[in-house]
Amino acid sequence: MPVQFTLLLSRQGKVRLSKWYRATSQKEKSKITRELTTIILSRRAKMCNILEYKDIKIVYRRYASLFFVMGIDASDNGLLTLEIIHRYVEQMDKLFGNVCELDIIFGFSKAYYILDELILDGYVMESSKREVIKKVSQQDELENMDEFETVMA
């Protein structure tokens, strides 16, 4: 089940995170992002979270003030993608403690790192919550060691 892209959008329509897994020109990325932002923000809360867009199936879910959006192939399972989105949010909740938009803004490198641990080249690579948190914690330790060595040098 290849994911083509992942977007995190604020309620104001600002892109907070963007990850593309297939070769797409910057112009096309901007166009898709702009159109999806308009479509998703105009939908009511009770409407279906899975919709068709060109030859892509769009799956999104709102958590607090953020919309988590994934584009998948039209033949792929949208419910499984909703579960992947939920898994991503769970991982960020564990790391940030009830993740919010500011956590994504100021901790964007961790948000990308968690996403990279979950999804590689559009495919889910790690389904274990513990493993993802373990890897992110190890990465934090390495970064802290580098900062400490820089200060001591």
Contact map, one row per residue, 1 for C-alpha under 8 A:
111000000000000000000000000000000000000000000000000000000000000000000001100110000000000000000000000000000000000000000000011100000000000000000000000000000
111100000000000000000000000000000000000000000000000000000000000000000001100000000000000000000000000000000000000000000000111000000000000000000000000000000
111111000000000000001000000000000000000000000000000000000000000000000111100000000000000000000000000000000000000000000000111000000000000000000000000000000
011111000000000000011100000000000000000000000000000000000000000000000111100000000000000000000000000000000000000000000000010000000000000000000000000000000
001111100000000001111100000000000000000000000000000000000000000000000111000000000000000000000000000000000000000000000000010000000000000000000000000000000
001111110000000011110000000000000000000000000000000000000000000000011110000000000000000000000000000000000000000000000000000000000000000000000000000000000
000011111000001111100000000000000000000000000000000000000000000000111100000000000000000000000000000000000000000000000000000000000000000000000000000000000
000001111100001111000000000000000000000000000000000000000000000001111000000000000000000000000000000000000000000000000000000000000000000000000000000000000
000000111111111110000000000000000000100000000000000000000000000001111000000000000000000000000000000000000000000000000000000000000000000000000000000000000
000000011111111100000000000000000000000000000000000000000000000011100000000000000000000000000000000010000000000000000000000000000000000000000000000000000
000000001111110000000000000000000000000010000000000000000000000011100000000000000000000000000000000000000000000000000000000000000000000000000000000000000
000000001111110000000000000000000000000000000000000000000000000000000000000000000000000000000000000000000000000000000000000000000000000000000000000000000
000000001111111000000000000000000000110010000000000000000000000000000000000000000000000000000000000000000000000000000000000000000000000000000000000000000
000000001111111100000000000000000000000000000000000000000000000000000000000000000000000000000000000000000000000000000000000000000000000000000000000000000
000000111100111111000000000000000000000000000000000000000000000000000000000000000000000000000000000000000000000000000000000000000000000000000000000000000
000000111100011111000000000000000000000000000000000000000000000000000000000000000000000000000000000010011000000000000000000000000000000000000000000000000
000001111000001111100000000000000000000000000000000000000000000000000000000000000000000000000000000000010001000100000000000000000000000000000000000000000
000011110000001111110000000000000000000000000000000000000000000000000000000000000000000000000000000000000000000000000000000000000000000000000000000000000
000011100000000011111000000000000000000000000000000000000000000000000000000000000000000000000000000000000000000000000000000000000000000000000000000000000
000111000000000001111111000000000000000000000000000000000000000000000000000000000000000000000000000000000000000000000000000000000000000000000000000000000
001110000000000000111110000000000000000000000000000000000000000000000000000000000000000000000000000000000000000000000000110000000000000000000000000000000
000110000000000000011111000000000000000000000000000000000000000000000000000000000000000000000000000000000000000000000000110000000000000000000000000000000
000000000000000000011111100000000000000000000000000000000000000000000000000000000000000000000000000000000000000000000000000000000000000000000000000000000
000000000000000000010111110110000000000000000000000000000000000000000000000000000000000000000000000000000000000000000000000000000000000000000000000000000
000000000000000000000011111110000000000000000000000000000000000000000000000000000000000000000000000000000000000000000000000000000000000000000000000000000
000000000000000000000001111111000000000000000000000000000000000000000000000000000000000000000000000000000000000000000000000000000000000000000000000000000
000000000000000000000000111111100000000000000000000000000000000000000000000000000000000000000000000000000000000000000000000000000000000000000000000000000
000000000000000000000001111111110000000000000000000000000000000000000000000000000000000000000000000000000000000000000000000000000000000000000000000000000
000000000000000000000001111111111000000000000000000000000000000000000000000000000000000000000000000000000000000000000000000000000000000000000000000000000
000000000000000000000000011111111100000000000000000000000000000000000000000000000000000000000000000000000000000000000000000000000000000000000000000000000
000000000000000000000000001111111110000000000000000000000000000000000000000000000000000000000000000000000000000000000000000000000000000000000000000000000
000000000000000000000000000111111111000000000000000000000000000000000000000000000000000000000000000000000000000000000000000000000000000000000000000000000
000000000000000000000000000011111111100000000000000000000000000000000000000000000000000000000000000000000000000000000000000000000000000000000000000000000
000000000000000000000000000001111111110000000000000000000000000000000000000000000000000000000000000000000000000000000000000000000000000000000000000000000
000000000000000000000000000000111111111000000000000000000000000000000000000000000000000000000000000000000000000000000000000000000000000000000000000000000
000000000000000000000000000000011111111100000000000000000000000000000000000000000000000000000000000000000000000000000000000000000000000000000000000000000
000000001000100000000000000000001111111110000000000000000000000000000000000000000000000000000000000000000000000000000000000000000000000000000000000000000
000000000000100000000000000000000111111111000000000000000000000000000000000000000000000000000000000000000000000000000000000000000000000000000000000000000
000000000000000000000000000000000011111111100000000000000000000000000000000000000000000000000000000000000000000000000000000000000000000000000000000000000
000000000000000000000000000000000001111111100000000000000000000000000000000000000000000000000000000000000000000000000000000000000000000000000000000000000
000000000010100000000000000000000000111111100000000000000000000000000000000000000000000000000000000000000000000000000000000000000000000000000000000000000
000000000000000000000000000000000000011111110000000000000000000000000000000000000000000000000000000000000000000000000000000000000000000000000000000000000
000000000000000000000000000000000000001111111010000000000000000000000000000000000000000000000000000000000000000000000000000000000000000000000000000000000
000000000000000000000000000000000000000001111110000000000000000000000000000000000000000000000000000000000000000000000000000000000000000000000000000000000
000000000000000000000000000000000000000000111110000000000000000000000000000000000000000000000000000000000000000000000000000000000000000000000000000000000
000000000000000000000000000000000000000000011111000000000000000000000000000000000000000000000000000000000000000000000000000000000000000000000000000000000
000000000000000000000000000000000000000000111111100000000000000000000000000000000000000000000000000000000000000000000000000000000000000000000000000000000
000000000000000000000000000000000000000000000111111000000000000000000000000000000000000000000000000000000000000000000000000000000000000000000000000000000
000000000000000000000000000000000000000000000011111000000011100000000000000000000000000000000000000000000000000000000000000000000000000000000000000000000
000000000000000000000000000000000000000000000001111100001111000000000000000001000000000000000000000000000000000000000000000000000000000000000000000000000
000000000000000000000000000000000000000000000001111110001110000000000000000000000000000000000000000000000000000000000000000000000000000000000000000000000
000000000000000000000000000000000000000000000000011111111100000000000000010000000000000000000000000000000000000000000000000000000000000000000000000000000
000000000000000000000000000000000000000000000000001111111100000000000000000000000000000000000000000000000000000000000000000000000000000000000000000000000
000000000000000000000000000000000000000000000000000111110000000000000000000000000000000000000000000000000000000000000000000000000000000000000000000000000
000000000000000000000000000000000000000000000000000111111000000000000000110000000000000000000000000000000000000000000000000000000000000000000000000000000
000000000000000000000000000000000000000000000000000111111100000000000011110000000000000000000000000000000000000000000000000000000000000000000000000000000
000000000000000000000000000000000000000000000000011110111110000000000011111101000000000000000000000000000000000000000000000000000000000000000000000000000
000000000000000000000000000000000000000000000000011110011111000000001111000000000000000000000000000000000000000000000000000000000000000000000000000000000
000000000000000000000000000000000000000000000000111000001111100000001111000001001100000000000000000000000000000000000000000000000000000000000000000000000
000000000000000000000000000000000000000000000000110000000111110000111100000000000100100000000000000000000000000000000000000000000000000000000000000000000
000000000000000000000000000000000000000000000000100000000011111000111000000000000100100000000000000000000000000000000000000000000000000000000000000000000
000000000000000000000000000000000000000000000000000000000001111111110000000000000000000000000000000000000000000000000000000000000000000000000000000000000
000000000000000000000000000000000000000000000000000000000000111111110000000000000000000000000000000000000000000000000000000000000000000000000000000000000
000000000000000000000000000000000000000000000000000000000000011111000000000000000000000000000000000100000000000000000000000000000000000000000000000000000
000000000110000000000000000000000000000000000000000000000000011111100000000000000000000000000000000110000000000000000000000000000000000000000000000000000
000000011110000000000000000000000000000000000000000000000000011111110000000000000000000000000000000110000000000000000000000000000000000000000000000000000
000000111110000000000000000000000000000000000000000000000001111011111000000000000000000000000000000000000000000000000000000000000000000000000000000000000
000001111000000000000000000000000000000000000000000000000001111001111100000000000000100000000000000000000000000000000000000000000000000000000000000000000
000001111000000000000000000000000000000000000000000000000111100000111110000000000000100000000000000000000000000000000000000000000000000000000000000000000
001111100000000000000000000000000000000000000000000000000111000000011111000000001000100000000000000000000000000000000000000000000000000000000000000000000
001111000000000000000000000000000000000000000000000000011110000000001111100000000000000000000000000000000000000000000000000000000000000000000000000000000
111110000000000000000000000000000000000000000000000000011110000000000111110101000000000000000000000000000000000000000000000000000000000000000000000000000
111100000000000000000000000000000000000000000000000000111000000000000011111100000000000000000000000000000000000000000000000000000000000000000000000000000
000000000000000000000000000000000000000000000000000100111000000000000001111100000000000000000000000000000000000000000000000000000000000000000000000000000
000000000000000000000000000000000000000000000000000000001000000000000000111110000000000000000000000000000000000000000000000000000000000000000000000000000
100000000000000000000000000000000000000000000000000000001000000000000001111111000000000000000000000000000000000000000000000000000000000000000000000000000
100000000000000000000000000000000000000000000000000000000000000000000000001111111000000000000000000000000000000000000000000000000000000000000000000000000
000000000000000000000000000000000000000000000000010000001010000000000001000111111100000000000000000000000000000000000000000000000000000000000000000000000
000000000000000000000000000000000000000000000000000000000000000000000000000011111110000000000000000000000000000000000000000000000000000000000000000000000
000000000000000000000000000000000000000000000000000000000000000000000000000011111111000000000000000000000000000000000000000000000000000000000000000000000
000000000000000000000000000000000000000000000000000000000010000000000100000011111111100000000000000000000000000000000000000000000000000000000000000000000
000000000000000000000000000000000000000000000000000000000011100000000000000001111111110000000000000000000000000000000000000000000000000000000000000000000
000000000000000000000000000000000000000000000000000000000000000000000000000000111111111000000000000000000000000000000000000000000000000000000000000000000
000000000000000000000000000000000000000000000000000000000000000000000000000000011111111100000000000000000000000000000000000000000000000000000000000000000
000000000000000000000000000000000000000000000000000000000001100000011100000000001111111110000000000000000000000000000000000000000000000000000000000000000
000000000000000000000000000000000000000000000000000000000000000000000000000000000111111111000000000000000000000000000000000000000000000000000000000000000
000000000000000000000000000000000000000000000000000000000000000000000000000000000011111111100000000000000000000000000000000000001000000000000000000000000
000000000000000000000000000000000000000000000000000000000000000000000000000000000001111111110000000000000000000001100100000000000000000000000000000000000
000000000000000000000000000000000000000000000000000000000000000000000000000000000000111111111000001000000000000000000000000000000000000000000000000000000
000000000000000000000000000000000000000000000000000000000000000000000000000000000000011111111100000000000000000000000000000000000000000000000000000000000
000000000000000000000000000000000000000000000000000000000000000000000000000000000000001111111110000000000000000001000000000000001001100000000000000000000
000000000000000000000000000000000000000000000000000000000000000000000000000000000000000111111111111000000000001001000000000000000000000000000000000000000
000000000000000000000000000000000000000000000000000000000000000000000000000000000000000011111111111000000000000000000000000000000000000000000000000000000
000000000000000000000000000000000000000000000000000000000000000000000000000000000000000001111111110000000000000000000000000000000000100000000000000000000
000000000000000000000000000000000000000000000000000000000000000000000000000000000000000000111111100000000000000000000000000000000000100000000000000000000
000000000000000000000000000000000000000000000000000000000000000000000000000000000000000000011111111000100000000000000000000000000000000000000000000000000
000000000000000000000000000000000000000000000000000000000000000000000000000000000000000000011111111000000000000000000000000000000000000000000000000000000
000000000000000000000000000000000000000000000000000000000000000000000000000000000000000000011101111100000000000000000000000000000000000000000000000000000
000000000000000000000000000000000000000000000000000000000000000000000000000000000000000010011001111110110000000000000000000000000000000000000000000000000
000000000000000000000000000000000000000000000000000000000000000111000000000000000000000000000000011111110000000000000000000000000000000000000000000000000
000000000100000100000000000000000000000000000000000000000000000011000000000000000000000000000000001111111000000000000000000000000000000000000000000000000
000000000000000000000000000000000000000000000000000000000000000000000000000000000000000000000000000111111110000000000000000000000000000000000000000000000
000000000000000000000000000000000000000000000000000000000000000000000000000000000000000000000001001111111111000000000000000000000000000000000000000000000
000000000000000110000000000000000000000000000000000000000000000000000000000000000000000000000000001111111111001000000000000000000000000000000000000000000
000000000000000100000000000000000000000000000000000000000000000000000000000000000000000000000000000011111111000000000000000000000000000000000000000000000
000000000000000000000000000000000000000000000000000000000000000000000000000000000000000000000000000001111111000000000000000000000000000000000000000000000
000000000000000000000000000000000000000000000000000000000000000000000000000000000000000000000000000001111111111000000000000000000000000000000000000000000
000000000000000010000000000000000000000000000000000000000000000000000000000000000000000000000000000000111111111100000000000000000000000000000000000000000
000000000000000000000000000000000000000000000000000000000000000000000000000000000000000000000000000000000011111110000000000000000000000000000000000000000
000000000000000000000000000000000000000000000000000000000000000000000000000000000000000000000000000000000011111111000000000000000000000100000000000000000
000000000000000000000000000000000000000000000000000000000000000000000000000000000000000000010000000000010011111111100000000000000000000000000000000000000
000000000000000010000000000000000000000000000000000000000000000000000000000000000000000000000000000000000001111111110000000000000000000000000000000000000
000000000000000000000000000000000000000000000000000000000000000000000000000000000000000000000000000000000000111111111000000000000000000100000000000000000
000000000000000000000000000000000000000000000000000000000000000000000000000000000000000100110000000000000000011111111100000000000001000100000000000000000
000000000000000000000000000000000000000000000000000000000000000000000000000000000000000100000000000000000000001111111110000000000000000000000000000000000
000000000000000000000000000000000000000000000000000000000000000000000000000000000000000000000000000000000000000111111111000000000000000000000000000000000
000000000000000000000000000000000000000000000000000000000000000000000000000000000000000000000000000000000000000011111111000011000001001000000000000000000
000000000000000000000000000000000000000000000000000000000000000000000000000000000000000100000000000000000000000001111111000111100001000000000000000000000
000000000000000000000000000000000000000000000000000000000000000000000000000000000000000000000000000000000000000000111111111111000000000000000000000000000
000000000000000000000000000000000000000000000000000000000000000000000000000000000000000000000000000000000000000000011111111110000000000000000000000000000
011000000000000000001100000000000000000000000000000000000000000000000000000000000000000000000000000000000000000000000011111000000000000000000000000000000
111110000000000000001100000000000000000000000000000000000000000000000000000000000000000000000000000000000000000000000011111100000000000000000000000000000
111000000000000000000000000000000000000000000000000000000000000000000000000000000000000000000000000000000000000000000011111110000000000000000000000000000
100000000000000000000000000000000000000000000000000000000000000000000000000000000000000000000000000000000000000000000111011111100000000000000000000000000
000000000000000000000000000000000000000000000000000000000000000000000000000000000000000000000000000000000000000000001111001111100000000000000000000000000
000000000000000000000000000000000000000000000000000000000000000000000000000000000000000000000000000000000000000000001110000111110011000000000000000000000
000000000000000000000000000000000000000000000000000000000000000000000000000000000000000000000000000000000000000000000100000111111000000000000000000000000
000000000000000000000000000000000000000000000000000000000000000000000000000000000000000000000000000000000000000000000000000001111111000000000000000000000
000000000000000000000000000000000000000000000000000000000000000000000000000000000000001000100000000000000000000000000000000000111111100000000000000000000
000000000000000000000000000000000000000000000000000000000000000000000000000000000000000000000000000000000000000000000000000000011111110000000000000000000
000000000000000000000000000000000000000000000000000000000000000000000000000000000000000000000000000000000000000000000000000001011111111000000000000000000
000000000000000000000000000000000000000000000000000000000000000000000000000000000000000000100000000000000000000001001100000001011111111100000000000000000
000000000000000000000000000000000000000000000000000000000000000000000000000000000000000000100110000000000000000000000000000000001111111110000000000000000
000000000000000000000000000000000000000000000000000000000000000000000000000000000000000000000000000000000000000000000000000000000111111111000000000000000
000000000000000000000000000000000000000000000000000000000000000000000000000000000000000000000000000000000000000000001000000000000011111111100000000000000
000000000000000000000000000000000000000000000000000000000000000000000000000000000000000000000000000000000000010011000000000000000001111111110000000000000
000000000000000000000000000000000000000000000000000000000000000000000000000000000000000000000000000000000000000000000000000000000000111111111000000000000
000000000000000000000000000000000000000000000000000000000000000000000000000000000000000000000000000000000000000000000000000000000000011111111100000000000
000000000000000000000000000000000000000000000000000000000000000000000000000000000000000000000000000000000000000000000000000000000000001111111110000000000
000000000000000000000000000000000000000000000000000000000000000000000000000000000000000000000000000000000000000000000000000000000000000111111111000000000
000000000000000000000000000000000000000000000000000000000000000000000000000000000000000000000000000000000000000000000000000000000000000011111111100000000
000000000000000000000000000000000000000000000000000000000000000000000000000000000000000000000000000000000000000000000000000000000000000001111111110000000
000000000000000000000000000000000000000000000000000000000000000000000000000000000000000000000000000000000000000000000000000000000000000000111111111000000
000000000000000000000000000000000000000000000000000000000000000000000000000000000000000000000000000000000000000000000000000000000000000000011111111100000
000000000000000000000000000000000000000000000000000000000000000000000000000000000000000000000000000000000000000000000000000000000000000000001111111110000
000000000000000000000000000000000000000000000000000000000000000000000000000000000000000000000000000000000000000000000000000000000000000000000111111111000
000000000000000000000000000000000000000000000000000000000000000000000000000000000000000000000000000000000000000000000000000000000000000000000011111111100
000000000000000000000000000000000000000000000000000000000000000000000000000000000000000000000000000000000000000000000000000000000000000000000001111111110
000000000000000000000000000000000000000000000000000000000000000000000000000000000000000000000000000000000000000000000000000000000000000000000000111111111
000000000000000000000000000000000000000000000000000000000000000000000000000000000000000000000000000000000000000000000000000000000000000000000000011111111
000000000000000000000000000000000000000000000000000000000000000000000000000000000000000000000000000000000000000000000000000000000000000000000000001111111
000000000000000000000000000000000000000000000000000000000000000000000000000000000000000000000000000000000000000000000000000000000000000000000000000111111
000000000000000000000000000000000000000000000000000000000000000000000000000000000000000000000000000000000000000000000000000000000000000000000000000011111
